[in-house]
């Protein structure tokens, strides 16, 4: 029933847009599918366990309507795992609204945007579209955009979350039951300022999470940060710093940080090498108290960071020992259609991993080394292919962290992605 209603809404919206007063009407179609061979993705695969093959797909239809100062956008998507429902099942529930918002421009410097929308800032470390994941990520909220000059603008966002499951409510108050990125967030307030130049940028962000404890009590968890980037002719620099304070969903006092820095050496127009490091603070493994020193990247596109095998902060590793990531990345463009990305990461825990009872000593903080390779090929503007392979060389510390005592000697992940997209004007 839900699927039929959503489809009917989309058709009604398109039909209305085509007949109503309109300056512009655009449709964007996106289909992607990805096959993965999991032999140690996200966590260590135990010895003698067979690899698992999974195929994901997403079909997304977006309608963008413009008239004078008004823009309306709706995006429906079907995100699924191949075979998760039978061939005769018509009620999979995989169809949902990715975005549905209205944007009104009061003047060239002031804009209001309301509805379900993607929130993406800076390098997406804290807030991102999460487009790698088949379902993506979007929020229900209101955003004000204030442009001070062609180079600078400020955005202010408020989100609010509720659910319809009244049976979860407490005796004296409603209860929000969805736990996301390690927190049960009732509301967010975001302020983001950026100043852009042709080869440099500087931005500041403040994000307040109103989180809800299992008792129904609300706490504020505040994250503030800065991002800076500067490029010269053959050299570039990027740095970021964040600090978290307040209380988390577990009612623990939060005092956490993130620092990152990298340098980008542009060897020639077709090749570059990036050397960098990131430090995300953590809480000692065997600590159980009212304080939490683990930095949470919250709603970032975390697949972009800390290796493509997603061992850290992709639905995991929150409120844990943190992470120090030392990496070397390189990109090579062979032709206008073909390119190759190579990465190597050395991981260590930011906090203590605990005591090794067998060897009667503290475990080393070293977690392991990961190597990633991704080949990209563009068959046409509407069709691209990606082929990736990653290898994890895990340490004893990683075994403790992932709670896998006897992992396989081979920890790998291989994937093939096909992306098809098209954008065209209807009117």
C-alpha positions, 0 to 999 in steps of 0.5 A, spaced: 500 500 500 505 504 501 509 503 495 502 504 491 501 511 494 508 513 493 508 511 486 501 515 485 504 521 489 510 521 484 506 521 478 501 526 480 507 531 482 510 530 475 503 531 471 501 537 475 508 540 474 507 539 466 501 542 466 502 548 471 505 554 471 513 552 470 519 555 468 523 549 468 522 541 469 527 536 470 527 529 471 534 525 473 534 517 473 539 514 477 540 506 477 546 503 480 548 496 482 554 493 486 556 486 487 560 484 493 565 478 495 565 479 502 571 475 505 572 480 511 568 486 510 567 491 516 570 485 521 574 479 521 572 473 517 573 467 522 577 461 519 574 456 515 568 460 514 566 461 506 566 468 503 559 471 502 556 474 495 551 480 496 548 484 490 545 491 492 541 495 487 538 502 487 533 505 482 532 513 484 527 518 480 528 525 481 523 531 479 525 538 480 520 543 479 522 551 478 517 557 478 519 564 479 522 563 486 520 557 488 523 550 487 520 543 489 524 537 489 522 529 490 526 523 489 523 516 490 528 510 490 527 503 491 533 500 494 534 493 495 538 486 496 537 482 490 533 476 492 531 479 499 524 477 497 521 472 493 520 473 485 512 473 487 512 478 492 509 485 491 510 488 498 518 488 499 517 495 502 524 497 499 520 503 496 521 510 500 522 517 499 529 519 499 528 527 498 522 531 498 523 539 499 520 546 497 525 551 497 523 559 496 528 564 494 526 571 498 532 574 494 539 573 491 541 572 498 536 569 503 533 562 501 529 557 505 529 550 504 524 545 508 522 538 508 526 531 507 533 533 504 540 531 504 545 535 509 552 535 506 558 539 509 565 540 507 569 533 506 563 530 509 566 528 515 561 530 520 555 530 515 554 527 508 550 524 503 552 517 504 551 516 497 556 510 497 551 506 501 545 504 497 540 507 501 543 514 502 542 519 507 537 524 508 534 528 514 527 531 516 528 539 517 528 546 515 534 550 513 536 557 512 541 560 507 544 567 508 549 569 503 553 575 505 558 575 498 559 571 492 565 568 497 561 567 503 555 564 506 552 561 512 547 556 513 542 554 519 539 548 520 534 545 525 531 537 524 526 534 529 525 526 529 519 522 532 516 516 530 509 513 530 510 507 535 506 509 541 507 502 545 515 505 546 513 511 550 514 512 557 509 513 562 510 520 562 513 522 556 514 520 548 520 515 547 524 516 540 526 509 539 531 509 533 538 509 534 543 512 529 550 512 528 551 511 536 546 516 538 538 516 539 538 523 536 531 527 538 533 534 534 539 537 531 541 544 530 547 546 525 550 552 524 555 552 518 559 558 515 564 557 509 569 562 505 571 560 499 576 562 494 579 559 487 584 555 491 583 556 498 577 555 503 575 556 510 569 553 514 566 553 521 561 548 523 557 547 530 552 541 531 548 540 537 545 533 538 539 533 542 539 526 544 535 522 548 537 517 554 533 510 555 529 514 561 527 519 556 531 524 559 534 529 554 541 531 553 545 536 549 552 533 545 555 539 542 560 538 536 564 544 533 569 544 528 574 548 523 576 545 516 581 549 512 584 548 505 589 551 501 592 549 494 598 552 490 601 550 483 603 543 485 602 542 492 596 542 497 594 542 504 588 540 508 586 540 515 580 539 520 579 539 527 573 538 531 571 538 539 565 534 542 562 536 549 556 535 553 553 528 554 551 522 549 545 517 549 548 513 554 548 519 559 556 519 559 560 526 559 563 527 553 570 530 552 573 528 545 577 530 539 578 529 532 584 532 528 586 531 521 592 533 516 594 531 509 598 534 504 597 533 496 603 533 491 601 534 484 606 530 480 603 532 473 596 533 471 594 526 471 597 523 477 598 526 485 600 523 491 597 524 498 600 523 505 596 524 511 594 522 518 587 523 522 586 522 530 580 520 533 580 520 540 577 514 544 575 511 551 580 505 554 577 498 552 576 496 559 574 502 562 566 502 564 565 509 567 561 515 566 566 519 562 566 518 554 572 520 550 570 517 544 569 522 538 563 520 534 563 522 526 556 522 527 552 522 520 558 523 515 560 519 509 565 515 513 566 510 507 570 515 504 575 515 510 579 510 514 579 505 509 574 502 504 573 496 508 569 500 513 572 497 519 571 504 523 565 508 524 560 505 518 555 502 523 560 500 528 566 502 532 562 508 536 564 509 543 570 505 542 577 506 543 578 511 537 583 511 531 589 513 529 590 513 521 596 514 517 595 513 510 598 514 503 593 515 497 595 516 490 591 517 483 592 516 476 588 518 470 590 514 464 585 516 459 579 521 460 575 515 461 580 510 465 583 512 472 586 508 478 586 510 486 591 506 490 591 507 498 594 504 504 592 505 511 596 503 518 591 503 523 592 504 531 587 505 537 587 512 540 586 509 547 588 503 550 586 496 548 586 492 554 591 487 558 593 481 554 592 475 559 596 470 555 602 474 554 601 478 561 602 485 558 598 490 555 596 489 548 599 493 542 595 499 540 597 497 533 590 494 529 593 492 522 594 495 515 589 496 509 591 496 502 585 499 497 585 499 489 579 502 485 579 502 478 574 507 474 572 506 467 567 511 464 564 508 458 559 514 457 557 520 460 551 516 463 555 509 464 561 508 469 564 502 472 568 501 478 572 495 480 575 495 487 579 490 491 581 491 499 586 487 503 586 487 511 592 485 515 590 484 522 594 484 528 592 481 535 589 488 537 584 487 531 582 480 534 580 483 540 577 489 538 572 485 533 572 479 538 574 474 533 579 469 536 581 465 530 580 469 524 582 467 517 589 468 514 586 472 508 581 478 510 579 481 503 573 484 500 572 485 492 566 489 489 564 491 482 559 497 481 555 499 475 552 506 475 547 509 470 544 516 470 541 521 466 538 528 467 534 531 462 529 537 461 522 536 460 520 543 460 
